[in-house]
Amino acid sequence: MQQIAGILLMGGKSSRFNKDKAYAIYDGKYFYEHIFEVISSHVESTIVVAHDKQKVDDHVQVISDVARFQGQGPLAGIYSAMIAKEAEWYVVLPVDMPFIDSSIIKTLIAHRMKEVNGVVARIRDKIQPLVAVYHRSICDVIHKHLIAEKRSMHSLLDVLRVEYVDFTDDDAHAFRNINTQEEYELYMKE
Ligand SMILES: Nc1nc2c(ncn2[C@@H]2O[C@H](COP(=O)(O)OP(=O)(O)OP(=O)(O)O)[C@@H](O)[C@H]2O)c(=O)[nH]1
């Protein structure tokens, strides 16, 4: 079994962005390519969880959400990746944080310990459940939440043993996530 696998979530609707965020460009590359590179530098293999209309490079392993939970949000994506690829731990990242820095992933990975089943980033007191490392043992818990239609990441965190890792203001830029065209235009100018 792999020690750590990567999960790149890109199967969202991008409804606030009005087109697919995964293919927005930053520094000459698609968002998904940036995130893929950042995750892949820390794990043995990365799995992309996309929806049917999305295409990725041939060398990238891509799956869809399992049919039962298709399009039910990030939890559905994490669950689908965990059952598709066996690993001890999973680094999870969203597709809409193009400035995310490799050192953040390194720090989260370093905080794994046997007492916890999740290591989650926090910046300026804001929890970032999709910038995290999760243990495979939570797969059953996620499944129960999905069945119960409890789709919020925060309600999952409430029942896990989580180590929160605080990042400083210096890292705030890296955690910017892009939901709207306005945010995209603003952040790309800075
Ligand atoms: N695989 C998968 N990923 C998802 C799903 N919903 C959201 N994501 C991903 O989770 C991350 C956070 O998504 P959000 O920004 O909250 O949602 P979104 O659907 O992409 O955008 P909005 O429609 O504007 O809310 C992004 O990387 C999304 O691609 C889903 O149902 N399945």
The ligand as an SDF file (V2000), in Angstrom:
LIG
                    3D

 32 34  0  0  0  0  0  0  0  0999 V2000
  -15.0540   15.5300   -7.3790 N   0  0  0  0  0  0  0  0  0  0  0  0
  -15.8030   16.5460   -6.9500 C   0  0  0  0  0  0  0  0  0  0  0  0
  -15.2150   17.7140   -6.6430 N   0  0  0  0  0  0  0  0  0  0  0  0
  -16.0090   18.7340   -6.2170 C   0  0  0  0  0  0  0  0  0  0  0  0
  -17.4050   18.6160   -6.1210 C   0  0  0  0  0  0  0  0  0  0  0  0
  -17.9230   19.7950   -5.6840 N   0  0  0  0  0  0  0  0  0  0  0  0
  -16.8820   20.6130   -5.5200 C   0  0  0  0  0  0  0  0  0  0  0  0
  -15.7090   19.9860   -5.8460 N   0  0  0  0  0  0  0  0  0  0  0  0
  -14.3650   20.5620   -5.7820 C   0  0  0  0  0  0  0  0  0  0  0  0
  -14.1710   21.0350   -4.4570 O   0  0  0  0  0  0  0  0  0  0  0  0
  -13.4660   22.2730   -4.4760 C   0  0  0  0  0  0  0  0  0  0  0  0
  -14.2810   23.3720   -3.8090 C   0  0  0  0  0  0  0  0  0  0  0  0
  -15.4330   23.5660   -4.5760 O   0  0  0  0  0  0  0  0  0  0  0  0
  -16.3520   24.8400   -4.4450 P   0  0  0  0  0  0  0  0  0  0  0  0
  -15.6390   26.0690   -4.9060 O   0  0  0  0  0  0  0  0  0  0  0  0
  -16.9190   24.8830   -3.0850 O   0  0  0  0  0  0  0  0  0  0  0  0
  -17.5350   24.4700   -5.4410 O   0  0  0  0  0  0  0  0  0  0  0  0
  -17.6090   24.5580   -7.0110 P   0  0  0  0  0  0  0  0  0  0  0  0
  -18.7360   23.6680   -7.3840 O   0  0  0  0  0  0  0  0  0  0  0  0
  -16.3030   24.2840   -7.6720 O   0  0  0  0  0  0  0  0  0  0  0  0
  -17.9890   26.0710   -7.3090 O   0  0  0  0  0  0  0  0  0  0  0  0
  -19.4340   26.7860   -7.1130 P   0  0  0  0  0  0  0  0  0  0  0  0
  -20.4000   26.1050   -8.0360 O   0  0  0  0  0  0  0  0  0  0  0  0
  -19.1780   28.2050   -7.5020 O   0  0  0  0  0  0  0  0  0  0  0  0
  -19.7990   26.6080   -5.6680 O   0  0  0  0  0  0  0  0  0  0  0  0
  -13.1350   22.5480   -5.9370 C   0  0  0  0  0  0  0  0  0  0  0  0
  -11.8510   22.0350   -6.1800 O   0  0  0  0  0  0  0  0  0  0  0  0
  -14.1970   21.7680   -6.6780 C   0  0  0  0  0  0  0  0  0  0  0  0
  -13.7980   21.3800   -7.9910 O   0  0  0  0  0  0  0  0  0  0  0  0
  -18.0170   17.3540   -6.4530 C   0  0  0  0  0  0  0  0  0  0  0  0
  -19.2300   17.1570   -6.3840 O   0  0  0  0  0  0  0  0  0  0  0  0
  -17.1650   16.3580   -6.8520 N   0  0  0  0  0  0  0  0  0  0  0  0
  1  2  1  0
  2  3  2  0
  2 32  1  0
  3  4  1  0
  4  5  2  0
  4  8  1  0
  5  6  1  0
  5 30  1  0
  6  7  2  0
  7  8  1  0
  8  9  1  0
  9 10  1  0
  9 28  1  0
 10 11  1  0
 11 12  1  0
 11 26  1  0
 12 13  1  0
 13 14  1  0
 14 15  2  0
 14 16  1  0
 14 17  1  0
 17 18  1  0
 18 19  2  0
 18 20  1  0
 18 21  1  0
 21 22  1  0
 22 23  2  0
 22 24  1  0
 22 25  1  0
 26 27  1  0
 26 28  1  0
 28 29  1  0
 30 31  2  0
 30 32  1  0
M  END
$$$$
